[in-house]
């Protein structure tokens, strides 16, 4: 009887005993599904390769769409395919770890009986709406009964409306900056203006390309038809309001920056004016002291009366120059 080969799962340990190399447990897809009225909403947060394999197994999407999902530099867009839409949108998210405003990308597949959302970062409005549909049967039936286009509207509308609280906080920050400019906090104000300006720039970089994608989504007649045109037009109105507020904030921060520079320049001029007046006032006193301090014979030499006479002259000159400078507003 031939000898059987030794199994490759066994290998000798350091102490001579045999150990078994156990295979790593396979990753499970991070797929959340809510289903009602013949419609499925699938949410996959921070998709991985195992999630891609699950999607390829259950759906027939174009390979380029999968590349866009896992791409880090994808722009907002709306692509139409036979049987589904592929939508890429960006929304602002404030990262408290680095105190910075970043863009969170959401890739969306929309079909006649499914909606798939794939956010690359946690989006609180999207999570809240998904949890409501999962837990509340009435809400789920109300939304899903109106089709995939309406659920898409609710998801996008919630994410767009989440920008307004961020904008309100930004507006309050600009108001505080306006008050701080005229206080003695030059270094802090310059730093705060720089941070606020950077936030506005980042916000504008997120919203500007998004406007075109939302308009393309409104013009799509595949799943945005009939009464849904009004709803997606409302999303565009909200997006335009966000952009108008950012334009206003851009002008405000530029005005605050110019005002702060003017205040700093005015304070610097005050300091230079005081130092100049101080130097001019003491210049004749220095001249008088230099004349009577020369190594030659001068009137009143070696006499206490001469010393007090020189001091008296210097006091009269000092008082006269202070009077003239104050009268002219130099002091």
C-alpha angles and dihedrals in degrees: 000000000000119000117253118237116253114260113254090224091076125074134164117263125217093265092051096260122123120248129195118232103221117207116245115261111256118249116253121225115257093227123152118188133192117183134184140137092018092302128111126202110198118190121191113179116204095356119221133192091270088057089051090053089051092051092047089052095052103030137041102224126158114269091233089061091057089051089052091051092056094039117106097205104049119143124222111272147143119231123187121212135172104284101000148038126236114207129184118193135171126212131183118254124182112226108209092191093068098017091237138126112241135179120250114203123215119193114198133192114196123191136161093270105017144054119195120190121189112182115184089207131033109273111196097204091051093046091048093052092046092050091049090054090047097049104030113062093190093054091046094051093044093053100037094047089067095058140252093295092061093048088050089052093051092049095048093042092053091051093047093048090052087072093068097069088051090051092049091053089048090052092051089050090054091050091053090049090054090055094045095052093075093048127084094266103106100150095045093047093051091050093046092049090051092050093047091048091051091051092052091048092050091047091051091048089057099044101041099069090036092066093065093048092051091050090050089050091053091052092051109108097187099087100352100076140133114356092005090074089074093050095050089045086058089055089053090050090052091048091051090050089053090051092047091052090050090050089051092048090050091056092044095051091047089051091048091050092051091046092050091050090050091050091049091048091049092051091048090051090051091053093047091047092052093047091047092050090047091052094047092048094053095041096084090043089054089049093052092047091048093051094051091042095060120119093247133088113279133177112282094019114168090009127115089210091060091051093054090044090056091047090050092051091050091050092051091049091047093050093047094051092046089052093049094045093048092047091053092047097247091126 
